[in-house]
């Protein structure tokens, strides 16, 4: 059996899956001030009466790290950044305790200026005086030669709780984004570690001593133990869960628009022939532009519990959520209340919804029922309008899926899959007011948790080789070997696949079902005078994102029982 857990802005959903389909589902209220309790409460309830030895896999999706960044609720972090010739690292300042330092390595990994150990020790003293426990170290070309980052680490390692090195966080060459990515990993480390330890202790009390996985922004998952060194990978795992919860139910031969309508937000994405779109560079969160791989999603402040009001004579829905719907004891009218008035929902107090919409109806000079229709149509049209903007934005640049660049491709979805509590109501109305064919996914109320449960373990490796210098390196994997002059791209791919297999197994992949592929394979001749002096090779490989092997029976049974 498999447990999947997804923390949403309104509810935390937990499911227990077996080959027969959905065995058990639990929904607990998410407490934004105590997300740990929300997660642990859900796990307690889903495992009640279940023999621990029957559970073989647990996958969590959490908003903890995302919320910490958005709300800027993280500790002070010390950053040491070495740039060398070119743009001043000060231009990419990530936070207050940020120190550009001397020392540099060029684009081929050759040392230009050594590390100044006295300078580093002086900065370390300042950090300690400020009671900083977490440090990030980024050198501009550390992905070609991590020597300077490692030397700085040796100077700092006994003085701080955790040190994050840029070359381990990402193997990509984008210096500004690597700085932001390293900073965010350090910043969210304490809250992620606390979450990790709380979950482990809770499961141990239940007798569940087994590897736990956590969903990443790219729709794959990683071993919970590994996530301690890469906590930034869990940012935006919520929208990824909704995508993975839709994959098996989307069309195999056309584009599909995914709408996950929660209480607070609506998360949107596109599938091309069941394959998610990818943001090829990395997550942008507020002012932070990162190298964290992510599915291409959009989140808007419109959901079932969005506050509805009249402003300057015009209807307004969201972006604030002030509580649940009036029908469930909330303080203000919401689109969910409109559904109660229209008798599309009946599991709450309809009379409270009717009374709550009366004041709005007076202002609009409409009946309560017409006001409810107006609110729901306004909400649906707003969501569809934002979806069209997202499609136009995607089509304005090259389209990437998690597998490849779709050269010249234009996204043209004709179908919508809807997730979330009110999914059937929204699906019917989307069809009514648009040209889309729309339907709710099976088990739409807990589809995100199902998506998290069934997601495959993923990772990538970036591998460089320089035949003139006779070295091959994958700094993020702590790998460096000497090579011969006849080393070529096929040798690089073989080495990269070997490293990828090792990394994937460490992160929890199934060794019998490991689908690996090449994302990039580039080879350039280096010319000196009139002669080729060597080759510069870059290879990027990944484990294909997707659903775990053997999920077919689960999906078939979910579809039959929905």
Buried (B, 14 or more C-beta within 10 A) or exposed (E): BBBBBBBBBBBBBBBBBBBEBBBBBBBBEBEEEEBBBBBBBBBBBBBEEBEEEEBEBBBBBBBBBBBBBEEEEBBBBBBBBBBBEEEEBEEBBBBEBBBBBEBBBBBBBEBEEEBEEEBBEEBBEEBEEEEBBBBBBBBBBBBBBBBBBBBBBEBBEEBBEBBBBBBBBBBBBBBBBBBBBBBBBBBBBBBBBEBBEBBBEBBEEBEBEEEBBBBBBBBBBBBBBBBBBBBBBBBBBBBBBBBBBBBBBBBEEBBBBBBBBBBBBBBBBBBBEBBBBBBBBBBBBEEBBBBBBBBBBBBBBBBBBBBBBEEEEEBBBBEEBEBBBBBBEBEBBBBBBBBBBBEBBEEBBBEBBBBBBEEBBEEBEBEBBEBBBBBBBBBBBBBBEBBEEBBEEBEEEEBBBBBEBBEEBEBEBEBBBBBBBBBBBBBBBBBEEBEBBBBBBBBBBBBBBBBBBBBBBBBBBBBBBBBBBBBBBBBBBEBBEEBEEEBEBEBBBEBBBBBBBEBBBBBBBEEEEBBBEBBEBEBEEBEEEEEEEBBBBBBBBBBBBBBBEEBEEBBEBBBEEE
